[in-house]
Amino acid sequence: MAYYITDDCISCGACESECPVQCISPGDGKYVINEEECISCGACANVCPVDAPKPRD
């Protein structure tokens, strides 16, 4: 189950550098995750100061 980034994102960039498969990139007002490349490791969620990355149900 891939992760996605909620609107709570503050665009700090902490998640982008932690992603082992480089599937996170800056988007329009928040970072975005390419869900087809996401390996669901949770590294992004572990470093996010506002808990914006969430697993897709």
C-alpha contacts under 8 A as a table, 3 or more apart, distances in Angstrom:
res1	aa1	res2	aa2	distance
1	M	39	I	7.88
1	M	40	S	5.97
1	M	55	P	6.37
1	M	56	R	5.80
1	M	57	D	6.95
2	A	35	E	5.43
2	A	36	E	7.61
2	A	38	C	5.49
2	A	39	I	6.49
2	A	40	S	4.96
2	A	55	P	5.79
2	A	56	R	5.56
3	Y	33	I	7.00
3	Y	35	E	6.58
3	Y	38	C	6.82
3	Y	40	S	6.06
3	Y	42	G	7.58
3	Y	53	P	6.19
3	Y	54	K	5.28
3	Y	55	P	4.17
3	Y	56	R	5.39
4	Y	32	V	6.90
4	Y	33	I	5.64
4	Y	35	E	7.00
4	Y	53	P	5.49
4	Y	54	K	5.54
4	Y	55	P	6.35
4	Y	56	R	6.42
5	I	8	D	7.85
5	I	9	C	6.80
5	I	30	K	7.88
5	I	31	Y	6.81
5	I	32	V	5.97
5	I	33	I	6.73
5	I	52	A	5.31
5	I	53	P	4.29
5	I	54	K	6.21
6	T	9	C	6.11
6	T	52	A	5.08
6	T	53	P	6.27
6	T	54	K	7.20
7	D	30	K	7.04
7	D	52	A	7.15
8	D	50	V	6.73
8	D	51	D	7.64
8	D	52	A	5.35
9	C	12	C	7.83
9	C	30	K	5.52
9	C	31	Y	6.95
9	C	50	V	6.80
9	C	51	D	7.95
9	C	52	A	5.26
10	I	30	K	6.48
10	I	50	V	7.61
11	S	26	P	7.52
11	S	29	G	7.01
11	S	30	K	5.08
11	S	31	Y	5.96
13	G	16	E	5.45
13	G	17	S	7.16
13	G	26	P	7.88
13	G	31	Y	7.46
14	A	17	S	6.08
14	A	18	E	6.88
14	A	44	C	7.60
14	A	47	V	6.38
14	A	48	C	6.33
15	C	18	E	5.23
15	C	19	C	6.40
15	C	24	I	7.27
15	C	43	A	7.43
15	C	44	C	4.44
15	C	45	A	7.33
15	C	47	V	6.30
15	C	48	C	6.22
16	E	19	C	5.66
16	E	22	Q	6.98
16	E	23	C	7.83
16	E	24	I	5.16
16	E	25	S	6.35
16	E	44	C	7.28
17	S	22	Q	7.70
18	E	43	A	6.07
18	E	44	C	6.05
18	E	47	V	7.73
19	C	22	Q	5.24
19	C	23	C	6.77
19	C	24	I	6.86
19	C	43	A	6.19
19	C	44	C	6.18
20	P	43	A	7.96
21	V	37	E	7.28
21	V	38	C	7.15
21	V	39	I	7.64
22	Q	25	S	7.89
23	C	33	I	5.62
23	C	34	N	5.24
23	C	35	E	7.71
23	C	37	E	5.92
23	C	38	C	6.11
24	I	31	Y	6.70
24	I	32	V	5.59
24	I	33	I	4.49
24	I	34	N	6.44
25	S	31	Y	5.56
25	S	32	V	5.54
25	S	33	I	6.63
26	P	29	G	7.91
26	P	30	K	6.31
26	P	31	Y	4.33
26	P	32	V	6.17
27	G	30	K	5.23
27	G	31	Y	4.87
27	G	32	V	5.63
28	D	31	Y	7.48
33	I	38	C	7.13
34	N	37	E	5.59
34	N	38	C	6.24
35	E	38	C	4.98
38	C	41	C	7.90
40	S	55	P	7.45
42	G	45	A	5.19
42	G	46	N	6.32
43	A	46	N	5.18
43	A	47	V	6.80
44	C	47	V	5.63
44	C	48	C	6.26
44	C	53	P	6.53
45	A	48	C	5.34
45	A	51	D	6.21
45	A	52	A	7.11
45	A	53	P	5.13
45	A	54	K	7.00
48	C	51	D	5.30
48	C	52	A	6.61
48	C	53	P	7.34
51	D	54	K	7.61
